[in-house]
Amino acid sequence: MQTGYYSSAAGMVTQFNRLDTIANNLANVNTNGFKEDQLIVGDFMRLYKEARDELSNANNSKAGAAFLNRTMTRAPQIVDSYTNYSVGNMQKSSNSLDFALSQEGLFFAVKTPEGVRLTRDGAFTLNDEGKLITKQGYEVLPSDYQNSQEGISFATTDSIIEVDKNGQILTNVPNSASLVQNKKLFIAQPESLKDLVKEGDNLYKLADINSLKSIEQSGAVRQGFVEKSNVNAVKMMTQLIETNRLVGMYQKAMDTQMNDMNKDAIEKIARKA
């Protein structure tokens, strides 16, 4: 009799996990370059068939039934999660140190206390030393960082800063309108986006990041733009309402199991006794 109660409880836990993901997406709806996360909730019949296909015993045997009971739960469960890396809307800004990447799968490289990390948030600024940094204070890395181990710096006389679509930085010659090449932005493209691990501060960790090479001709850098979050707020609110209703449904099912059905069973047993 408690099977239904446990199934409802398991279903509720699944929806609570889904709520956490939805809430995190909504909290970052205005975060530059944020990529939404999604969970895949498996339906019981598909999971049952997958478990049945792994049976080492006949499907109609007691051993087969025992195997299924051990490996299956009778409630929806999260079977996978993924990040949607599609490009968010490009918003024009008045800051020449704002950059956006117009192609999916490309990232800026930054230096953190934990090592090199990747980010899609190109809202950069300069620190007191003239170094190009993120809003969190991490140094933005140039394409030759692996050899030079240096960041991107500007002189106080650099009144003009231009960056082309490949990330090449141009600065002015003092007392002249002529431009000269400075560093070039490190534009990274991981072989597989599945290898990226989200961290705080809108950063991504990659295990073999030291083997990454900067793309020479990305053609994706947009100066004076910021990429907004790709979270669809309306879609997330719809999922939030749907998930809250499912939580309520599971709660009601648990109450029915504990209060009504158990009470009825106890009364019947008492009458027979």
C-alpha positions in Angstrom: 0.0 0.0 0.0 2.9 2.3 0.7 4.2 1.9 -2.9 1.8 4.7 -4.1 3.0 7.0 -1.3 6.7 6.4 -2.2 6.0 6.9 -5.9 4.2 10.2 -5.2 7.1 11.3 -3.0 9.6 10.4 -5.7 7.6 12.4 -8.2 7.5 15.4 -5.9 11.3 15.3 -5.5 11.7 15.3 -9.3 9.5 18.4 -9.6 11.4 20.1 -6.8 14.6 19.6 -8.7 12.9 20.9 -11.8 11.8 24.0 -9.8 15.4 24.7 -8.8 16.5 24.7 -12.4 13.6 26.9 -13.5 14.3 29.4 -10.6 17.9 29.6 -11.5 17.0 30.3 -15.2 14.6 33.1 -14.1 17.1 34.6 -11.7 19.6 35.0 -14.7 17.1 36.3 -17.2 19.0 39.6 -17.3 22.5 38.1 -17.0 24.7 38.9 -20.0 25.5 35.8 -22.0 23.7 33.4 -19.6 22.7 30.0 -21.1 19.6 28.3 -19.8 19.6 24.8 -18.3 17.0 22.2 -19.0 16.1 18.8 -17.4 14.8 15.8 -19.2 12.2 13.9 -17.2 11.8 10.4 -18.3 8.3 8.8 -18.6 7.7 5.5 -16.8 6.9 3.4 -19.9 10.1 4.4 -21.7 12.2 3.7 -18.6 10.4 0.4 -18.1 11.2 -0.7 -21.7 14.8 0.3 -21.3 15.1 -1.7 -18.0 13.3 -4.6 -19.6 15.8 -4.7 -22.5 18.6 -5.2 -20.0 16.9 -8.2 -18.4 19.2 -11.2 -17.9 16.2 -13.4 -17.2 13.0 -14.2 -19.0 10.6 -11.3 -18.9 7.8 -13.4 -17.5 9.8 -15.0 -14.8 9.9 -14.1 -11.1 13.6 -13.3 -11.4 12.8 -10.9 -14.2 10.1 -9.2 -12.2 12.4 -8.8 -9.2 15.0 -7.2 -11.5 12.6 -4.7 -12.7 11.4 -3.9 -9.2 14.9 -3.3 -8.1 16.0 -1.1 -11.0 12.8 0.9 -11.5 10.9 3.5 -9.6 7.2 4.1 -10.3 7.5 7.8 -10.7 8.9 10.2 -13.3 12.6 10.8 -12.8 15.3 13.1 -14.2 17.3 11.1 -16.7 19.5 13.9 -18.2 20.2 17.6 -18.1 21.7 19.9 -20.7 22.5 23.5 -21.4 21.0 25.4 -24.3 24.0 27.3 -25.9 22.0 29.1 -28.5 23.0 32.8 -29.1 21.0 35.3 -27.1 19.7 38.7 -28.4 22.4 41.2 -29.3 21.9 44.6 -27.5 23.8 47.6 -28.7 25.6 49.6 -26.0 27.5 52.8 -25.8 30.7 51.2 -24.4 33.5 50.4 -26.7 34.7 47.7 -24.3 31.5 45.7 -24.6 31.8 42.7 -26.9 29.4 40.0 -28.1 30.0 36.7 -30.0 27.5 36.2 -32.8 28.2 32.4 -33.2 27.2 29.5 -30.9 30.0 27.6 -29.3 32.5 30.4 -29.1 33.8 31.9 -25.8 36.1 34.6 -24.4 39.0 33.3 -22.2 39.6 34.9 -18.8 42.1 34.3 -16.0 40.7 33.5 -12.5 42.4 32.4 -9.3 41.3 28.8 -10.1 42.8 29.0 -13.6 41.7 29.8 -17.1 37.9 29.8 -17.6 35.5 30.6 -20.5 32.7 33.0 -20.6 30.1 34.5 -23.1 29.8 37.7 -21.0 31.8 40.3 -22.9 30.9 43.4 -20.8 34.5 44.3 -20.1 36.2 47.3 -18.5 39.7 48.6 -17.5 41.2 48.4 -14.1 43.6 51.0 -12.5 46.5 49.4 -14.3 44.9 49.7 -17.7 44.3 46.0 -18.0 41.1 44.6 -19.7 39.0 42.8 -17.1 35.5 41.4 -16.6 33.0 43.0 -14.2 34.2 40.5 -11.6 37.8 41.6 -12.0 39.2 38.6 -14.0 41.8 39.4 -16.7 40.6 39.0 -20.3 43.2 36.9 -22.1 44.8 37.5 -25.5 45.3 35.0 -28.3 49.0 34.6 -27.4 48.4 34.1 -23.7 49.8 30.5 -23.7 53.2 31.9 -24.9 53.2 35.4 -23.3 51.3 34.6 -20.1 50.2 38.3 -20.2 46.8 39.9 -20.3 45.6 42.8 -22.5 46.8 46.3 -21.4 46.2 49.8 -22.7 48.2 52.9 -22.2 46.7 56.1 -20.8 47.3 57.7 -24.3 45.0 55.1 -26.0 42.0 57.3 -26.6 40.7 55.2 -29.5 40.1 51.4 -29.1 38.7 49.5 -32.1 38.2 45.7 -32.4 37.5 44.0 -35.6 35.2 41.0 -36.2 38.1 38.5 -35.5 39.0 40.1 -32.2 42.1 42.1 -33.4 42.5 45.1 -31.1 43.6 48.4 -32.7 44.7 51.5 -30.7 45.7 54.9 -31.8 49.2 56.3 -32.1 49.7 59.2 -29.6 48.8 62.5 -31.0 47.7 60.9 -34.2 44.6 59.4 -35.8 46.6 56.4 -37.1 45.8 53.0 -35.5 48.3 50.2 -34.7 47.7 46.6 -33.7 47.6 45.7 -30.1 46.7 42.3 -28.7 44.0 40.0 -30.1 41.2 38.6 -28.1 41.4 34.9 -27.2 38.3 33.4 -28.9 37.9 29.8 -27.8 35.9 27.0 -29.4 35.7 23.8 -27.4 35.5 20.5 -29.4 32.4 19.5 -27.4 30.1 21.8 -25.5 29.1 18.8 -23.3 32.6 19.0 -21.7 31.8 22.4 -20.3 31.0 22.7 -16.6 29.1 25.7 -15.3 30.7 27.6 -12.4 29.7 30.9 -10.6 30.2 34.4 -12.1 28.9 33.2 -15.5 32.1 31.1 -16.1 32.7 27.7 -17.6 35.3 25.2 -16.7 36.9 22.9 -19.3 39.2 20.0 -18.2 41.7 20.3 -21.1 41.5 24.1 -21.4 45.3 24.4 -21.8 45.1 22.6 -25.1 42.7 25.1 -26.6 43.9 27.4 -29.3 42.5 30.8 -30.2 40.5 30.9 -33.4 42.3 33.3 -35.9 39.3 34.0 -38.2 36.1 33.7 -36.1 34.3 36.6 -37.7 32.0 36.7 -34.7 33.2 39.5 -32.5 30.8 42.5 -32.3 32.2 45.5 -30.6 29.7 47.8 -28.8 27.2 45.0 -28.3 26.4 42.7 -25.4 24.7 39.3 -25.7 21.7 39.0 -23.4 20.5 35.8 -21.7 18.9 33.3 -24.0 16.3 32.5 -21.3 12.7 32.8 -22.5 11.0 34.4 -19.5 7.5 33.6 -20.7 8.4 29.9 -21.3 10.1 29.7 -17.9 7.0 31.2 -16.1 4.8 28.6 -17.9 7.0 25.8 -16.8 7.0 27.2 -13.3 3.2 27.2 -13.1 3.1 23.7 -14.6 5.7 22.4 -12.1 3.9 24.0 -9.1 0.7 22.3 -10.1 2.4 18.9 -10.4 3.9 19.4 -6.9 0.4 20.1 -5.6 -0.9 17.0 -7.4 1.7 14.7 -5.8 1.1 16.3 -2.4 -2.6 15.5 -2.7 -1.8 11.9 -3.8 0.4 11.5 -0.7 -2.3 12.8 1.5 -4.8 10.4 0.0 -2.5 7.5 0.5 -1.8 8.4 4.2 -5.1 9.6 5.4 -7.9 8.0 3.3 -6.5 4.7 2.1 -4.6 3.8 5.2 -7.5 4.7 7.4 -9.8 2.6 5.3 -7.4 -0.4 5.5 -7.1 -0.1 9.3 -10.9 0.0 9.7 -11.4 -3.1 7.6 -8.7 -5.0 9.4 -10.2 -4.0 12.7 -13.7 -5.2 11.7 -12.3 -8.5 10.6 -10.4 -8.9 13.9 
